[in-house]
Amino acid sequence: MATTYDEIFEIALSLPPGFRAMLAEHLLKSLDAAEQAEIDTLWAEEAEKRVQAVEQGTVSLIPGEEVFQKLRSRNK
């Protein structure tokens, strides 16, 4: 049985990608489950506010390509 960090890490890396993703997800959830629930709630509320603003026409939408073009021009 794996007992050291290096052994556990090596075993984890040998898993298929899908299993590694599931393991990573479970490990992240185990860190701050209560805080993450609050964060998820706040993001859901923010997303709903943004959807409502778009539907009510109180915000101006910018096409994605225009946004990326402006970003690319900043980096030149």
Protein Blocks (a to p, Z undefined) as FASTA:
>chain_A
ZZbfklmmmmmmmpcfklmmmmmmmmmmmmmmmlmmmmmmmmmmmmmmmmmmmmnopacc
ddfklmmmmmmmmmZZ
